[in-house]
Amino acid sequence: MNRPRLIFVNRVYWPSTEATAQLLTDLAEALAARGWPVQVIASGESDEALNGVRVHRTGPAETKRSLFGRVFAYARFVEEVRQRLHDLSQPGDIVVMMTDPPMLGTLSAGNVRPRDGAVVRWIQDIYPEIVPAHAGAWLAVPLAPLRWLRNRAWRHAAACAPVGTDMAQHLIAGGVPARRVHPVHNWAPRELGAPPAAAAICSVREKWGVADKFVVAYSGNLGRVHEFATILGAAGLLRAEPGIVFLFVGGGPRLPEVRAAAERAGLPNIRFLPPQPREELAASLAAADAHLVTLLPRFARLVNPSKLAGVLAAGRPALFIGPPEGEIAKLLAAEDCGRAFAVGDPAGLAAACRRLRDRPEDSARLGRNARAAYARHFTLAGAVARWEEILNAAARTA
């Protein structure tokens, strides 16, 4: 079967370990293996062919931490993308644009010859709304022109693929016809496809010094959209119970803040560990008895915490702190694989940790349900099948 050529656009790609790079690499290589001609435009030093995917590099990725440095690098990348699309695009192509850097999706669809091709928007987060959610509502008015441009780009796309159903409702509210909005969950890393050996899990727990503890872990990025006060409050309520320990495994912009808050509160039951190598991810996630997932309510329709997929793949109960009416809370209830708590409910979280520790049969049941929910909703194979449906539908509009 003749398939149209795919051109994915994102700031990062393998060997980058950033989340969007890993997701794009997984999907691009899986589609190439299924016979799709796949090309990628991303930052990097030189063009190359990788596992059936042709990668076009636009120059080094931005490594500066200053805001000006990032903005300059993003602007340069967007201009490079425009030129590469002009040079590469052919009639019938499907161009899939991600949202790294922010607002990449506002690039003109004219660059991909819309009369003979199609554009698909793969939406990981929703800018510019994230900016006022971070910095203050007063920014919503000056950013209105960017929202208008972004909404126009969404409406002109053959398809939009947000990573959650809450985000999908935001797109529909922005004027995108519901028939062209196709939510696709981000999947768990491929390394989590098979459960790790019990010996590997025990080894990690011994290395961390928690072999005899009930471990409640937050694994991954400590980002600005996440909530940590409730976790710290629960740890405070459990400080006299040395059998329960909270682990923060990872890094991120809010790590210093959370570490400092734990030190000020004198919480001996909170420990911090560096990010774990991806090849050890399965064992490190399974080494916890339960996992924390958090989201500040004001970001409910703007981002979707991707760490949930890994938690479910690890077969561990998920303890979610965030909007109780949101997508994650509903999924945990429907699948009976975890519990949800409102922001500011440390007592509820602490009580749940005690129950899971004291009732291992309940913890095991939730863990089994979590693994089953992963198999139903968060595998790479399932996402690839969903993406093929989206791409075939987009091709029919080309």
N, C-alpha and C positions, 0 to 999 in steps of 0.2 A: 504494500500500500504506500502510495506517495504521500508523504507528510510535508507540510510547510516547514520552512526553516524558522527556528526559534532564535531570537537574540535577547538574552537577559542582560539587564543593566543594573549594576549595583557597585557601590564604592569599593567593596572588598570581596575577595574570593580566595580560595585556597592558594597558598598555605596560611592565610590569616586564620586566627582562631576566634575572631569575633562571631557573635551569634548569627548574624545575617550571612556571613561568609560560609559557615558550616551548613546552614540551611540551603543556600543556593548551590553549593557544591554537591550536596546529597541529591537535590532534585535534578540538577543539570546532568549529572552522571547517570542517574536512574533513567531519565528520559532518553539520553543518548543510547543507553543499552537496549532500550525498547524501539530503536530505529528512528528516533527524531533527529534531524540535523540540528545540532545545538552549538551556538556561539555565545560568548559572554564578553561584555565590556566592563572592565574593572580596573582599579589602580594596580600598579606594579611596574616592574622594570622592563620586561620584554615579552612580546607575544609568544605563545606556546600552545601546544596541543597536549591535553591532559585527559586521559581515560575517555577518549572519544569526543571531548569538548574542545573547541577552538577558542582560546582566550586571547582577547585583544587588550593590551595593557595601555593605560593612559599616562603613566608616570608614577613616581613614588607616592605612597599614601601619606597623608598628613600625620606627623608625629608630634608637632608642637602642641602644647597644652593651652596656650593663650587663645582667647576668644577670637582675636583678630586673625591669628594664624589659621584657625579652623575655618573661619568664614572665607578667607582668601583661598585656601585649598579647596573648599567646596565649590566656590565659584569657578576655579580653574578646572575642576573635574567636570562640572556641568558643561562648560564650553568644549572640553575635549569630547564629551559624549555627543554633543551636537555634531561635531565634525565627524566623529566615527560613524554615527548613524547616517549622516549624509553620504559618506563614502561606501558604507557596507550594505545599506538596505536595498532590497530588491522587491519587485512586485510579488505579493503573496506572503511576505514575511509576517511573522507575529513577534512583536517586540513586547517583552515583559519587563516592566519597570518596577523596581522595588522602591522603598522610601528611605534609602541611605545614599546620599545625604538627605536631610529634610527638604521637602518641596521639590525633589527630583521629578516627581510626577507632574509638575506644571510645565515641563518641556513640551513644546509644540508637537502635536501629533503629526503635523505636516512633515516632520523630519522622516517619517516612516511611510510616506506615500499612502495616505489613508484610503485612496481610491482602490488600491490593489493590495492592501495589507491591513493589519489590525494592531491595536495597542491593548494590552492587558495591564492593569495596575495591581501589583501584589503589595498590599498595604499592611505593613508591620506596626505602624503607629500613625497617629493622626496629628499632623502639623497644619497650620500654626496654632491650633487650640491648646496644644501642650504648653506653649510659652506662657500665656496668661494663667494657666493652671499652676505653673511653677512660680511665676514672678508677680502675678497680681492681675485682677480682672480689668484694671484700667488699660491694659495692653490690647484688649479685645477690639477696641475701636480702631486704633491705628493699623491693626493687622487685618482688618476687614477686606481690603483689596486682595491680599494674599488668599484669604478664604474664598473669595469670588473666583480667582484664577484656578485655585485647586478644585473647587466644585465643577467648574467648566471642564477641566481635564478629566475628572471622574465621569462626567456625563457623556463626554465624547469617546470614552473608551469602549471597546467591544465588550469588555468584562472587567469587573473589579473583584479582587479576591482578598477581602480582609481576613485576619486570622482569628476572628471570633464573631459570634452572633450579636453581641452588644455593639461591636464596632460596625457591623453590617447595618444596624438600625441607624447609626449616625450617618452613614452614606446615603441611606434612603431619605433621611431627613434633609440631606443636602441636595436632593433632587435627582439622584440616580435611580432609574427605574428598577424596581425590585427584581425583575427578570434577569437583569444584568449584574446582580450582586450575588456572589457565590462564596460564602464563608468556607475557609479551609484552615483547620487547626494546624499549627506548627507541630511537628512530630518530635518524638524523643530521639536523641542521638542513636545512630546505628549500633553503637557499642552496647546499648541496653536491650538489644533484641533477645538475647539469651540471658537468663538469670545467672549471676556469678556463683561459683562454688562456695560452699559453706566455709571451707578452709580459708578462702580469700577474704571473706567477710570477717572472720575471726582475727585474721592477721591485721586487718585495718583497725579493728577495735582495740587490739592490743597495742598497736603502734600509737594510737591516739590516747591510750591510757584510760579507756572507758569500757573495758571488757565486762565489768560488773555493774554498769550503769544503765538506766533507761535514758536513751539518747534522743533528744528532740533537736533536730538540725534545721538550720536555714542554710541552704547550699546555693551558691551562685552570686550574682551581682547584688550588692547593696546599693540600689539606685535611688534616684530622687522621687520616683513614683511609688516607692515601697514604704510600708508603715512598720515602725520598730518599737514605739513607745509601749504598745500592748504586750509585746514579747518581754520587754524589760520589766514591765509591771508584773507579769506572771512569774518571771524569774525571782522577783522580789518576794512574792507570796510563797514561793517554794524554796527560799534560801535555807530553811531549816531541814530540808529533806535532801540529804546528800546523795540519795539514790537516783535523783533526776538531774541531768545535766543538759544545758543548752549549748549547742555548738553553732558558731557562725563559720562556715567554710567558704571562703571566697574573698573577693575584694570589691572595690567600687567606690564611688565618690562619697558615700555616707559612712564608710567603714570607720574613719577616725572619729566621727561624731558618736557612733554607736559604742565604740570602744571606750571613749571618754565617759559617756553616760554610765556604762557598766562599772567603770572604775570609781566614779563619784559615788555611786550607790553602794559600792563595796559588795558586789555580787560574786561570791566564790563559785557559783554554779554556772557561770557563763565562761566559755572558752572560745578562742579565735584561732582558726587554722587557715593557712594559705590555700589558694585554688589548687585543686588536685589535677594531675595529668589526665587528659581525656582517655588514655588507655586504661586508667584505673577508675574511671567514673562509675562503672557498674558496681564495683565492690564498695567504693566510698559512699554511694547513695544507699546501698543496701545495709551499710554498717549502722545507719540510724534506725531507731525504732519507730519514729514518726517524723514527718517533715512539715515545715512551715512555709506557707505561701502567703504573701501579703500584697495589698494594693490600696493606696489611698483612694477614698471614694470619689474625689474630684477627677480622677483619671479613669473612671470606670469604662467609658466608651472610647477612650483615646489610646489605650494600650491593653495588651493581654499578657499576663505573666506566663512566659513560655516554660518556666521551670516546672509547672504542674505536670507536663508530659513526662519528664524524667522521674518525678516522684511516683507517678502511677506505674511507670515501667519498672521501677525498683520494687514494686509490690509492697509499698508502705502506706499507712494512713496519711492523708493530707489534712493539715490543720490550717484552714484559710482564715485570714483576718482581712476583712474588706467589706464591700457592699453586700448586705445579706440578701438583697433582691437581684444581685448580678448573676452573670453567666456561670462563674466558677461555683458559687454557693449552690446554685440550682443543679449543676452537674454532680457535685459531691452528694447531694441529697438523692438525686435520681439513681445514682450508681451505688449508693451506700458504701462509699469508700473514704469517708472522712467527715469532718465537721467544720462548720463555718461559724465565725464569731464577728460581731460588730467591732469596729475600731473603738477602743476605750473599754473593752470588756476583759481585763486581765484575769478577773476571778473566774470567768467562764473557761478561759484557756487553761488556767492552772488546774481547774477541776477536771478538765478533759485529759490533761497529762496524767493526773493521778489515776483516773479510771483506766486508761490504757495500760499504765504500769501494773495496776492491781488486778486487771482482768485480761490476761494474755490471750484468752480465747477470743475476746472481742477484737483485740488488736490484730490477731491472725486473720479473723474473718474480714475485717476492713482491708487488710493487706491483700488478701486473695481477690476481693472485689476490685481493688485498685488495679491489679495486674489485668483483670478481665476488662476493665474500662479502658486501659491502655490498648489492649488488643482490638477493641471495638472502634476507638476514636483517634488514636495517636501514633499509629505506625507509619513508617515511610511508605510501605506498600499501599496502604489505604490512601495516603495523600497523593501518591503518584497516579493512582486510578482516578481520583477526583480531579487532579490537574489535567489529565488527558481528556476528561469530559469537558472541562472549561476551554482547553485549547482547540478541541474539535469544534465546539460551538463558535469560538472566535473565528476560526478559519472559514466557517460558513458565512460570516459577515464580511469577509475580505473581498 
